[in-house]
Amino acid sequence: MNWQRNLWCLWSGCIISSASYTMLIPFLPLYLLDLGVTGTAINLWSAIVFSVTFFISALMSPYWGRQADKSGKRRMLIRAGFSLAAAYFLGSLVRNPIELFMVRILQGFATGFVPAALSIVASTAPKEKIGFSLGIMQTATLVGSIIGPLFGGTLSHLFGIRMSFTVAACIMFIGTLVVSLFVTEPTRNEVPQASGVIDDLKTAFNNFILLEMLVLLFIAQMAVMVLQPLITLYVAELQGQLEGTVLIAGIIFSLAGIAGAIAAPLWGKGGQKAGFSQVLISGFLGAGLFNSLQFFVGDIWSFALLQFIFGFFIAGIYVAVNAIVVANTNEGFRGRAFGLTMSANQLGSMFGPLIGGVVSGWIGIKFIFIYTGIFLIIVGFVIWKQHEKY
């Protein structure tokens, strides 16, 4: 079995999955305007259609993870890819916000592509290459999140937002087709026990290291996403004007992704040598420090630099969490384990922007940086005190 072929095919597939998703998300409020939503209702509908997919995905990920262990990870990968393509195509046909809401629900049910891909990579890569392989896979979602908004914005500007949905459907369909032709799954050495989602959750709760990794992933994702509804406003505040804010904010927000794409393979190699507990500690302490320093910036350039460094360290957390999950779960539970990490990630993505939006209204945007940073540093010190068990 060619594990390298699997790695690079799935890497490409995850870039496509992430890009097709992020080329649509930033422009949903504009799409709602096209669908006739006006006035203050745009804020409510934006929040609803944005968060519902994360919520459904968080609920469904454990189920799809169990199905991956039971029926095959490759089969679940293909199911998720083609289902997402269908959901995106339906998104291009909606006529009102209720139909868009229903499409976003379907998109949440179609989740599972990335966890299945990670599970296949973890099952096929040699033991000494797992850290490197998971680091490479982490770059895929980061690269996709950088390419997606740029590509989607260009398409929306030239042809309208409906065309972005159509193109997302096409590239997701083609990407899944290629993956189905070239990716192979190893023969399972053990048959997973028949169980339900509740049994899987009980197993996860009895695996204390897995449970801690889920909590840490939730915290990291929430810290990343807490800024999402605020960054444009903060950039405007630093500039002292609104002109050009959207473009500059988009570039700055992508810097964390660019840094993560560079850093993830390096963290993977470093973790393979020094231990992933060290990567986890460094990731939380570094991300917390440089997030806190953003409280003191007074210009765009300093803010952009600190966002880049923050992204460098936060990438280490994701790589370490995935590697520690692999090391502390057996192959028969691997799909379910990555399904649970997907749930933790989606919940962090849902609660982060909500918390950021609410709390910033009380204490101001700048204080979000220092409070979030201090919290990450505290988590890093807690991990340092008990890292031997990882």
Helices and strands as residue ranges (DSSP letters): H 3-22, G 25-27, H 28-34, H 41-71, H 73-91, H 97-109, H 113-124, G 127-129, H 130-159, H 161-182, H 197-206, H 208-225, H 231-239, H 245-274, H 276-293, G 294-296, H 300-327, G 331-333, H 334-363, H 365-386, G 387-389
